[in-house]
Amino acid sequence: MSRGFWDTLPKPFFVLAPMADVTDAAFRRIIAKYAKPDVLWTEFVAVDGLLSPGRDVLLRDLMYTETERPIVAQIFGSNPEHFFKVAQIIERLGFDGIDINMGCPDKNVEKQGGGASLMKDPVRAQNIIRATMEGAPNIPVSIKTRVGYNKVELETWLPALLETKPAAITVHARTRKEMSLVPARWEHVREAVNMAKGTGTLIVGNGDVKNLADAEKKIEETGADGVMLGRAIFGNPYLFLGRTLDSISLNERFAIMIEHTRLYEELLGDVKNFAVMKKHYKAYVNGFDGAKELRIKLMESNNTKEVEDIVSEFLSIQNS
């Protein structure tokens, strides 16, 4: 079976997790410029929303540039017919792949029958995967999920997914019930690798990966084809080059933060709240003298100009 771009990736490969209100168009451009992972994902987008009158705003979540390739669109929902129609849209938009979210524990997502709630309905999950494949026959379909809902259910859940022959399955090594409240248990990723042997489906491990060195260690321990890193990216655009945060000078860190802010305002300022940027300031501005005071000021900013002025004032005091 053809796995599209997945077959061209280095082994092992390291990818950036899709994260709501984080991996938007502006952030992905910054990451692609400074230290690109092997694959990038969009934030997840509701299939129902993409078929609604409000679709134009949601389509902004599916903006991407050529520098981000391979780029995967992540979608969620519960209606197979909607997945079929949205898969057609995504293929027309030129994405390299489609990923279906079957692991998000967000209550609003689950209320719509999407995300982690699909683990309770394997038949619907299979119908959704097949409908997506039919809608986009020329690009690979992958799944992001967890090891179970209230308890570990890999033995029944994973075979149901494997039956549909997705190109890849990302296994977040916790249950839905555990959210992110307990340490990820990577022995379950190893189990998933063993179960997927011979099926042609790649297994990507996810959960609590600190940096590239940690990711490589987890590959050795589990035999996973790749590792997905998420929160480790906060404040460190050089994560996928293996650089640590303390190796980045303050001037460089601030320059990237301002560039990121400007891009966010240009690309998304008319459809998203500026407050979304502020979770990034918490990460960029951390671990140095005066960081707390600077963060407090940045939390009150409303645009790029204000951010530039605040940073400039901070640096002039530091250098005086």
C-alpha positions, 0 to 999 in steps of 0.5 A: 500500500502507498503511504504517500509522503510517509514512505519518504521520511527518514527513519526514525522521524520527528514531528510536531504535534498539532495543538489547538491555539498553538500550531496556527499558520504563524507559528508553523512558519516560524518553526519551518524557518528556524528548525523544521520537523520532518512533518507539520500538522495544522491545528485540528478543524471541525468537519462540521464547521468546514461545511457550515456558513462560517467556513471562511474563518475556519479555512484560515486554519488550513493556510500553509506555505510550501516551506511547511511540506509535508503538511498534514491537515488534522480534522475532527467530528463524528459524521462519516459523510462530513469527513468524506466531503471535507477530505475532498476539500483538503485534497483540493487544497493540496495537503500532503495528508489528512489526520483524524483526531480520535484522542482529544479529551476536550469536552466540547469536542466530545460533545460533538461525538469527536476526539476521544469519544470515538474510542467508545464507538470503533465501528463509527471510527472505522466508517469515518476513516474509510469515508475520509480515504474515499473522499481523498483517494490520492493522499494518505490518511493517519490517526491520532489517538490514545491507548484507551478511554477509561482504561487501556484498551489497545488490544481491541481499539488498535486492531479496529484502526489497523483494519482500515489500513491507515498510513500511520497511527500516533499513539499518545501513551495515556488514556482519555481519563488520564488527560495529561495528569499522569506520566505517559507510559511508553510501554504501551507504544511498544505494544502498539508497535508489536501489534502493527508489525506486518500491517504496513501502518507506521506507529508514532509515539507521543507523550511527555517527550522532553527534547530530541535526545529523549525522543531518540531514547524512546525510539530505541526503547519502543521500536516506534517509527517516529516520535511526535513532540508537543509541549517541548516546542514552547519557547524553543523554535530550535527544538528540532535542531536539538538545541536547548533553550539556554543556548539561545541568546536573549536578543535572538529569542526576543527577535523571534518572538517579535517576528512571530507576533508580527506574523500572527497579527498579519495572518490571523489578527482579523479572525483570532484574538491577540490573547492567543499569542500570550501563551507563547510569551510565557514560554519565550520569556522564561528562565532569566533575571527580570523574566517575570516582570517582563512577562507581566508587561507583555501580558498587557500588550495588544499588538506588535508595536507594544511588544516591540516597545516593551522588549526594547525598554527591557533590553535598554535597561539590561544593557545600561 
